[in-house]
C-alpha cells in the first residue's frame, strides 16, 4: 500500500529541489530523515517536512510500522512562477522569475 504527502507552492526552484531528492530516493524513511537533517541545501528542510508527513500519514491513518517504510517515489513538479522586473540601464527592464515547486513523497511498507 502506498501513502502520499505533498507540499505545494514551496518557494524553491524545482531544479534545486530535485538535486536534494536524488540523495534520498529509494532509501528507508529513517535513513532519509538522517541524511536530510545534515544536508546544507535550503530545500532539504522542506523535503524533510514532507517525508516526515508521509511517514506520519502511514503510521496514523493506516497503522503501518514506521521502521518498515521506504520512499517509493519522490518528485518535484513545477508550480506557478512569480514574475517580477528589475530596472536596468537606459530605461529598460529585465525579468526576474521566482519559481515554485510542488513536492510529493510516496512511501510504502516493505518487510
N, C-alpha and C positions, 0 to 999 in steps of 0.2 A: 504494500500500500504506500502511496506517495502522499506527502504532506507539503503544502506550499506556503510560503510567506513572501510578500512583496513590499517594497518601499518605493513610492513614486515621487517624482519631481525632486530628486536629490540633486543638489547644486554642484555636481561634479561632471566632468566630461565622460561620456561612455568609454572613450578610448583609454583614459587613465584608469577607470574603474575595472576594465577588463584585464589590465596588467596585474592587478592585485588578485582578481578572481582566479587567474591561472595558477596561482600559488596554492590554492585550497581545493581546486576542482578534483572530485573523486576521493577525497580524504574522509576520515571519520570526523564527526562533528566536534568531539572534544579536542582532537588534534588540530582541526581547522581554527577553533577558538584560540588555542595556544599560539598558533602561527600569526593570526590576525592581531593579537594583542601586542605583538612586538614589531610589527612592520611599521616603517616610518611614514608611509604614504597616508595622506589625509583620508582617502577613500576606504582605508582598512577599517576605520571606526564605523563608517556607515554599513559596510558589509558585515561586520561583526554583529551589529544590531539585528540585521535581517536573519543571519544564521541562528542567533540565539532565539529569535522569534519563531522560526520554523521548528526548532527543537522543542520549544515550549508548546507550540501548537500540537506537535506529535505526542508529547507527554500528557498534556492535559485533556485534549479532545479525543485522542484515540488510544490512550493508555499504552503507548509504546515505551520501551525501556530506553532512556537517554544514552546509555553506553553502547547500544546496538545501532545507533543512527549513523548513516553515511550521507554525504552530499551526492545525490544522483545527478542533478543538473543545477547549474548556476550560470546566470547570464544577465547582461545589462542591455536593455533596449534604449534607443534614443528617445528622450522626451521633447517637449517643446523648447525652442530656443528663444531666449530673450534677446531682442535686437536693440542695440544702443549705438550711438555715433560719437566719435571723438573729433574735435575740431583740429584741423590741420592748417598748414600754411596756405596763403593766398585764397582764403575763404572756402577751402574745400573741407570735406569730411570723409572719414574712413569708418567702416563698420566695426563694431565690437560685438561678437557673438558669445552670449553667456549660455552655455549648453547645460542641459539637464539630463538625468538618467532615470530609468525605471529598473530597479534591481529586483531580481526574482531568484529565490532559492527553493529547490525541491529536494527534500530529504526522504529516505526510505529506510526501513528496518532490515538489516541483514544479520543473520545469526550464524 
